[in-house]
Amino acid sequence: MTTGYRTAYCNDIRGGRIGEEVSVCGWVNTRRDHGGVIFVDLRDHTGLLQVVFKPEVDPTAHGAADALRNEYVIAVKGRVARREEGKVNPDLSTGEVEVLAGSLEILNTSLPPLYDWDDEVDERMRLKHRYFDLRRPVMQFNLRTRSAAAHIVREHMHARGFVEVETPVLTRSTPEGARDYLVPSRVSPGQFYALPQSPQLFKQLLMVGGLDRYYQIVKCFRDEDLRGNRQPEFTQVDIEMAFIGPEDVFELVDALFARLWKEVLEVEIALPIERMDYATAMEQYGSDAPDLRFGLKLVDLSEVVRDSEFQVFAQAIAGGGQVKAIRVPGGATLSRKELDALTEFIRIHGAKGMAWVKVQDDGWQSPIAKFFTEGQRTAMAGLLGLETGDLAVFCADSPRVVADALGNLRKEIARRTGLIDDSVHRFVWITDFPLLEQDAETGRNTSKHHPFTAPVPGDLEAHENGDPLNIRSLAYDIVLNGVELGGGSIRIHSTGVQQRIFRLLGLGEEEAREKFGFLLDALQYGAPPHGGIALGLDRMVMFLVGTTSIRDVIAFPKTQKAGDLMVNAPSAVEPEQLRELGIRLIRP
């Protein structure tokens, strides 16, 4: 398509256009003066094209080219020619041709580049000058891949009868999940909107309203303490369907991921994606987002070592804890220094320490070997599958600490010992999550996912008046290589069941009515069975482009302290704005 400045993009200029007159524009990537002939590598988002300025072709253009510097913005008209013998560049898709410049227009100058794109640059520098960083070819690739992925998602959903609906950005604060971002109301002094952490309740109401199949690529907001791959504002593919069960969600998402990985990466995803229940994931991997690219499963040795003379193990079990271990094939080669480093790592995740055993030709080498009988050693070796040259690492503590410590340790060992194949894409569905969990600080029951998640049929009746922590839910997560890509559930569509769940969460009838009255009312007007999922678009694209940070696939991300270094946000506002809102600041 022709614009005011160009008739072709740089990468369009190939051997088939030799002799054509073209207009191209972009940024000066490099400029070289070879004895009066000036060569410019012109860059636009499609790639590089060599432009040659010769005085005999056009002295005016040649004279103007003498002033060019890197990152100047230019428009060039000229004739496409074949490069001279021996000067073809096989590394460029346009490497067999060049444009002999007939005219040059300098559209804008530029200060010297802030940094070389091939250098290791501090991320804060990149974020502060994001407008410059976005010109990097890798950022161009990442954001264009993100656009392509979003397009595939929309095509996939529309082909399956989904309706795209926009839900409100200004809504009311809810008591569940992370802290809300609050927006003061000028017209209702003293009252606040909240930015949505998820369109959860709205998409459920759309099902009550008969939309049947809804989706939305939507911005969500959470005012939480940030970690490596979290942002205060993020994008999710939000999905809800009526008259379905978990299998319908699995089939839809399986096909979506298979299509994305095939069209973007040319990688075949075997379907159906593997399923694993939550209990198995925690038992064998210590995580509800297990990385299945390597083994190193957790093995419970509690019964074997319960009566051992090693008091650390015996006392942990007597106190209601457990002892688990991981077999590291060939790990006996690890040095004492490396084992000490792993011990320090496991302490970061709450464990008091790490015991270890090396299996050598002459038996067990370990400070703890003497505390076990021959029978106990044989039993442990059998359960772990230990062979000569292996290492076993142990953790003894509460089930929660053991899972967290060994679950993270197995990933760290895999990373340090080179067991992870980055070319592998191991998806898994985690199912049958607990409906509730106990808050470690308050002792209150809280929702494992959210309070609108349906229990497994029969579990509510079986455990409601006993131990409600045994109630399973119809919740599920989709995980890739140890990273949760999305989570969802079948929702509660009965007012009575929803009220029972609120009671288990400690919400009285009056409080539940105050906070969720509109939902309880809606469920009384013919709410169909329904459910869905929310998929993290940022994380999906992170895998599609092969980076390890979601900041690399977001055009203008925030730092880990939720700041925007480029526009310097958050920032102070004028006192008059606060007076209009009836707000007075209390300085910390």
Secondary structure, 3 states (H helix, E strand, C coil): CCCCCCCCCHHHCCHHHCCCEEEEEEEEEEEEEECCEEEEEEEECCEEEEEEECCCCCHHHHHHHCCCCCCCEEEEEEEEEECCCCCCCCCCCCCCEEEEEEEEEEEECCCCCCCCCCCCCCHHHHHHCHHHHCCCHHHHHHHHHHHHHHHHHHHHHHHCCCEECCCCCCECCCCCCCECCEEECCCCCCCEEECCCCCHHHHHHHHHCCCCEEEEEEEEECECCCCCCCCCEEEEEEEEEECCCHHHHHHHHHHHHHHHHHHHHCCCCCCCCCEEEHHHHHHHHCCCCCCCCCCCCEEECHHHHCCCCCHHHHHHHHCCCEEEEEEECCHHHCCHHHHHHHHHHHHHCCCCCCEEEEEECCEEECCCHHHCCHHHHHHHHHHHCCCCCCEEEEEEECHHHHHHHHHHHHHHHHHHCCCCCCCCCCEEEEECCECEEECCCCCCEEECCCCCECECCCHHHHHCCCCHHHCEECEEEEEECCEEEEEEEEECCCHHHHHHHHHHCCCCHHHHHHHHHHHHHHHCCCCCCEEEEEEEHHHHHHHHHCCCCHHHHCCCCCCCCCCECCCCECCCCCHHHHHHHCCCCCCC
